[in-house]
């Protein structure tokens, strides 16, 4: 069950990183448009 926990944690972390990346890129695009 420890492997399952690791998979869930890694999935959540990757999702967070993806969300942060999209937010940062969208913010950068907003600055570029302005």
N, C-alpha and C positions, 0 to 999 in steps of 0.2 A: 504493500500500500504506500510505501515511501516513494516508490517510483511514480505512482499516480499523483501524489502530492507535488512532487517536483515538476511533473508535466503541467499541472494546473498552474503552479506558481510561474513557471517559465512562460506559459501562454498568457497569463494576466500581465506579466511584465512586458512581453512583446506587444500586447495590445496597448498598454500605457505608452510605450515608446512610439508606437504608430500614431496614437492620438496626439501626443506632444509634437511629433514631427509634422503632422498635418496642420496643427495650430500654428506652429512656427512658420511653416512655408506660407500659409494663408496670410499671416501677419506681414511677412516679408513682401508678399504680392501687394498687400494693401499699401505698404510704404512705397513700393515701386509705382503703383498707379498714381498716388498723390505726387 
